[in-house]
Amino acid sequence: MTNLDIFTNSYIECALWASIDDDGEPLENDHTYESLAPEALDAMQEDCRKFVEENFESIEEDPDNDFEQAGHDFFLTRNGHGAGFFDGDWSEPYAIILDKASKAFGEIYLYSEGEIVYIM
């Protein structure tokens, strides 16, 4: 598995965990990677590819973190969840660099219609 695969899988797991359905339950309770609509999966994979491509060195050089944590923190940071690159787990200057890069992607929201998960 490549660093990009690890990052992307972690990003998607976090997105399903941090997103809720109409009943306030995490999407991960009833949905998996396979639940993503093809266009949602494509968009998430493209965002992850671009983020890793632009920030590979900052992720790789932080001695206390890895691509799995980075995927998780990318989703949380870009969506303003109050945790992510800036919460003390990433050393400087990487925390600042990755936080700023995440926010530049803007927020996304996942929602489900039946068994399919989409991005709004």
Backbone as CSV, one residue per row, in Angstrom:
resi,resn,N_x,N_y,N_z,CA_x,CA_y,CA_z,C_x,C_y,C_z
1,MET,0.848,-1.162,0.000,0.000,0.000,0.000,0.908,1.245,0.000
2,THR,0.585,2.204,-0.825,1.392,3.415,-0.923,1.008,4.411,0.175
3,ASN,1.856,5.409,0.373,1.529,6.471,1.322,0.219,7.157,0.952
4,LEU,-0.015,7.363,-0.337,-1.254,7.990,-0.783,-2.457,7.112,-0.448
5,ASP,-2.347,5.808,-0.645,-3.439,4.892,-0.297,-3.748,4.944,1.205
6,ILE,-2.702,4.925,2.010,-2.869,4.984,3.467,-3.552,6.290,3.862
7,PHE,-3.078,7.389,3.307,-3.649,8.713,3.574,-5.121,8.752,3.183
8,THR,-5.430,8.302,1.974,-6.795,8.349,1.451,-7.733,7.468,2.262
9,ASN,-7.316,6.264,2.597,-8.156,5.375,3.403,-8.458,5.996,4.764
10,SER,-7.458,6.592,5.386,-7.644,7.226,6.682,-8.571,8.432,6.568
11,TYR,-8.420,9.200,5.505,-9.275,10.361,5.246,-10.743,9.929,5.121
12,ILE,-10.990,8.893,4.348,-12.360,8.420,4.137,-12.943,7.840,5.430
13,GLU,-12.155,7.078,6.166,-12.628,6.549,7.453,-13.016,7.682,8.391
14,CYS,-12.185,8.723,8.453,-12.470,9.863,9.309,-13.724,10.599,8.831
15,ALA,-13.857,10.757,7.530,-15.028,11.454,6.974,-16.320,10.731,7.357
16,LEU,-16.326,9.419,7.282,-17.518,8.648,7.648,-17.762,8.681,9.156
17,TRP,-16.693,8.698,9.925,-16.797,8.748,11.379,-17.305,10.119,11.847
18,ALA,-16.807,11.200,11.235,-17.112,12.560,11.684,-18.398,13.128,11.086
19,SER,-18.963,12.476,10.091,-20.183,12.959,9.444,-21.379,12.209,10.007
20,ILE,-22.501,12.909,10.134,-23.674,12.285,10.740,-24.846,12.217,9.761
21,ASP,-25.744,11.282,10.048,-26.950,11.146,9.233,-28.061,12.028,9.793
22,ASP,-29.236,11.926,9.241,-30.368,12.758,9.660,-30.802,12.500,11.102
23,ASP,-30.423,11.349,11.654,-30.759,11.023,13.039,-29.640,11.383,14.013
24,GLY,-28.570,12.033,13.502,-27.456,12.422,14.348,-26.469,11.312,14.629
25,GLU,-26.572,10.216,13.892,-25.671,9.081,14.071,-24.525,9.164,13.057
26,PRO,-23.319,8.749,13.456,-22.191,8.772,12.511,-22.488,7.921,11.275
27,LEU,-22.109,8.431,10.114,-22.322,7.675,8.877,-21.625,6.327,8.915
28,GLU,-20.525,6.234,9.661,-19.785,4.972,9.729,-20.612,3.834,10.323
29,ASN,-21.685,4.166,11.050,-22.519,3.112,11.636,-23.182,2.251,10.568
30,ASP,-23.551,2.858,9.450,-24.281,2.132,8.404,-23.625,2.201,7.025
31,HIS,-22.474,2.872,6.932,-21.841,3.059,5.630,-20.349,2.771,5.688
32,THR,-19.817,2.356,4.559,-18.396,2.066,4.437,-17.855,2.757,3.187
33,TYR,-16.597,2.533,2.943,-15.925,3.025,1.740,-16.748,2.702,0.494
34,GLU,-17.299,1.505,0.453,-18.076,1.045,-0.698,-19.407,1.782,-0.849
35,SER,-19.839,2.493,0.186,-21.098,3.240,0.145,-20.971,4.563,-0.604
36,LEU,-19.744,5.002,-0.831,-19.549,6.299,-1.477,-20.001,6.272,-2.930
37,ALA,-20.764,7.283,-3.312,-21.137,7.435,-4.720,-19.848,7.603,-5.523
38,PRO,-19.806,7.090,-6.748,-18.573,7.180,-7.541,-18.016,8.599,-7.638
39,GLU,-18.892,9.590,-7.806,-18.403,10.968,-7.909,-17.864,11.474,-6.572
40,ALA,-18.413,11.015,-5.461,-17.897,11.386,-4.140,-16.527,10.760,-3.922
41,LEU,-16.398,9.490,-4.255,-15.117,8.806,-4.120,-14.064,9.480,-4.996
42,ASP,-14.412,9.788,-6.236,-13.461,10.453,-7.135,-13.007,11.791,-6.564
43,ALA,-13.942,12.586,-6.045,-13.607,13.897,-5.498,-12.705,13.761,-4.271
44,MET,-13.003,12.794,-3.413,-12.186,12.594,-2.210,-10.789,12.117,-2.582
45,GLN,-10.709,11.198,-3.514,-9.404,10.709,-3.948,-8.580,11.824,-4.588
46,GLU,-9.220,12.669,-5.364,-8.507,13.771,-6.009,-8.012,14.786,-4.980
47,ASP,-8.843,15.131,-4.001,-8.397,16.040,-2.943,-7.214,15.453,-2.187
48,CYS,-7.284,14.177,-1.868,-6.192,13.519,-1.147,-4.919,13.494,-1.990
49,ARG,-5.059,13.163,-3.257,-3.887,13.133,-4.143,-3.230,14.501,-4.199
50,LYS,-4.033,15.529,-4.386,-3.499,16.881,-4.499,-2.850,17.322,-3.186
51,PHE,-3.502,17.038,-2.059,-2.946,17.434,-0.773,-1.605,16.751,-0.524
52,VAL,-1.548,15.453,-0.758,-0.301,14.716,-0.529,0.780,15.206,-1.490
53,GLU,0.427,15.408,-2.729,1.404,15.891,-3.715,1.994,17.234,-3.281
54,GLU,1.153,18.131,-2.793,1.599,19.470,-2.412,2.288,19.512,-1.052
55,ASN,2.064,18.499,-0.209,2.551,18.550,1.170,3.337,17.316,1.591
56,PHE,3.791,16.545,0.638,4.472,15.275,0.921,5.618,15.451,1.910
57,GLU,6.478,16.423,1.659,7.655,16.607,2.508,7.275,16.948,3.945
58,SER,6.278,17.808,4.117,5.868,18.190,5.472,5.301,17.007,6.243
59,ILE,4.563,16.145,5.568,4.019,14.955,6.228,5.153,13.985,6.559
60,GLU,5.993,13.737,5.595,7.056,12.752,5.751,8.114,13.176,6.767
61,GLU,8.380,14.467,6.862,9.471,14.936,7.715,9.098,15.046,9.185
62,ASP,7.809,15.095,9.525,7.439,15.174,10.935,7.740,13.821,11.583
63,PRO,8.654,13.790,12.555,9.080,12.503,13.125,8.016,11.814,13.977
64,ASP,7.012,12.540,14.421,6.019,11.964,15.320,4.729,11.534,14.647
65,ASN,4.620,11.704,13.340,3.372,11.426,12.647,3.614,10.663,11.356
66,ASP,2.522,10.273,10.713,2.618,9.485,9.496,1.461,9.817,8.561
67,PHE,1.408,9.135,7.446,0.382,9.415,6.440,-1.018,9.017,6.909
68,GLU,-1.112,8.023,7.770,-2.423,7.647,8.299,-2.991,8.780,9.164
69,GLN,-2.192,9.300,10.069,-2.634,10.410,10.911,-2.910,11.649,10.074
70,ALA,-2.100,11.864,9.055,-2.279,13.031,8.187,-3.613,12.987,7.450
71,GLY,-4.023,11.822,6.966,-5.320,11.700,6.289,-6.464,12.045,7.218
72,HIS,-6.392,11.545,8.426,-7.397,11.825,9.451,-7.440,13.327,9.748
73,ASP,-6.273,13.904,9.979,-6.197,15.315,10.342,-6.565,16.241,9.184
74,PHE,-6.332,15.816,7.960,-6.730,16.632,6.806,-8.246,16.818,6.802
75,PHE,-8.986,15.731,6.993,-10.447,15.873,7.002,-10.908,16.756,8.148
76,LEU,-10.412,16.506,9.352,-10.847,17.281,10.509,-10.512,18.760,10.367
77,THR,-9.306,19.058,9.910,-8.865,20.446,9.806,-9.627,21.204,8.738
78,ARG,-9.780,20.610,7.560,-10.453,21.324,6.470,-11.907,21.639,6.807
79,ASN,-12.479,20.836,7.713,-13.883,21.012,8.071,-14.089,21.707,9.417
80,GLY,-13.026,22.201,10.023,-13.149,22.975,11.246,-13.689,22.210,12.435
81,HIS,-13.286,20.966,12.591,-13.817,20.129,13.674,-13.197,20.395,15.040
82,GLY,-12.291,21.352,15.139,-11.678,21.654,16.426,-10.542,20.721,16.796
83,ALA,-10.135,19.903,15.872,-8.985,19.013,16.041,-8.345,18.876,14.667
84,GLY,-7.115,18.400,14.656,-6.430,18.225,13.382,-4.961,18.549,13.505
85,PHE,-4.417,19.148,12.484,-2.988,19.420,12.460,-2.540,20.383,13.556
86,PHE,-3.416,21.227,14.017,-3.069,22.305,14.933,-3.237,21.959,16.410
87,ASP,-3.672,20.752,16.740,-4.023,20.457,18.129,-2.869,19.940,18.988
88,GLY,-1.654,20.062,18.508,-0.495,19.726,19.320,0.212,18.434,18.995
89,ASP,-0.355,17.620,18.109,0.291,16.352,17.773,1.373,16.498,16.705
90,TRP,1.295,17.542,15.905,2.270,17.776,14.840,3.268,18.823,15.304
91,SER,4.534,18.585,15.014,5.558,19.539,15.420,5.596,20.715,14.447
92,GLU,6.205,21.786,14.895,6.367,22.975,14.050,7.619,22.795,13.192
93,PRO,7.634,23.282,11.998,6.645,24.146,11.368,5.535,23.381,10.642
94,TYR,5.563,22.053,10.730,4.637,21.227,9.948,3.183,21.472,10.316
95,ALA,2.896,21.673,11.602,1.518,21.914,12.025,0.938,23.131,11.322
96,ILE,1.699,24.197,11.260,1.220,25.431,10.622,1.065,25.245,9.117
97,ILE,2.052,24.633,8.502,2.019,24.415,7.049,0.814,23.565,6.657
98,LEU,0.623,22.450,7.341,-0.447,21.516,6.996,-1.823,22.061,7.360
99,ASP,-1.911,22.822,8.440,-3.167,23.458,8.807,-3.599,24.439,7.724
100,LYS,-2.697,25.277,7.313,-3.000,26.277,6.275,-3.373,25.601,4.955
101,ALA,-2.638,24.560,4.586,-2.917,23.840,3.335,-4.290,23.175,3.380
102,SER,-4.660,22.624,4.524,-5.969,21.969,4.671,-7.102,22.959,4.503
103,LYS,-6.993,24.082,5.164,-8.048,25.090,5.119,-8.237,25.652,3.716
104,ALA,-7.173,25.656,2.922,-7.271,26.158,1.551,-8.189,25.285,0.693
105,PHE,-8.400,24.039,1.083,-9.280,23.143,0.335,-10.757,23.440,0.588
106,GLY,-11.070,24.130,1.670,-12.459,24.421,2.001,-13.157,23.214,2.597
107,GLU,-14.337,23.468,3.116,-15.103,22.421,3.778,-15.897,21.579,2.781
108,ILE,-16.129,20.320,3.155,-17.037,19.442,2.416,-17.971,18.783,3.426
109,TYR,-19.120,18.375,2.978,-20.090,17.715,3.848,-20.564,16.438,3.186
110,LEU,-20.593,15.374,3.966,-21.112,14.105,3.487,-22.556,13.952,3.958
111,TYR,-23.368,13.350,3.122,-24.741,13.027,3.495,-25.130,11.742,2.799
112,SER,-26.120,11.072,3.360,-26.540,9.805,2.768,-27.967,9.897,2.274
113,GLU,-28.199,9.198,1.201,-29.537,8.961,0.683,-29.648,7.457,0.533
114,GLY,-30.317,6.863,1.484,-30.373,5.404,1.504,-29.004,4.835,1.811
115,GLU,-28.561,3.972,0.932,-27.279,3.301,1.166,-26.104,4.025,0.526
116,ILE,-26.334,5.145,-0.149,-25.287,5.847,-0.867,-24.906,7.136,-0.137
117,VAL,-23.596,7.404,-0.087,-23.077,8.618,0.545,-22.577,9.566,-0.544
118,TYR,-22.988,10.817,-0.424,-22.630,11.864,-1.387,-21.887,12.991,-0.684
119,ILE,-21.286,13.854,-1.483,-20.648,15.073,-0.979,-21.497,16.260,-1.397
120,MET,-21.725,17.135,-0.449,-22.477,18.364,-0.707,-21.481,19.495,-0.830
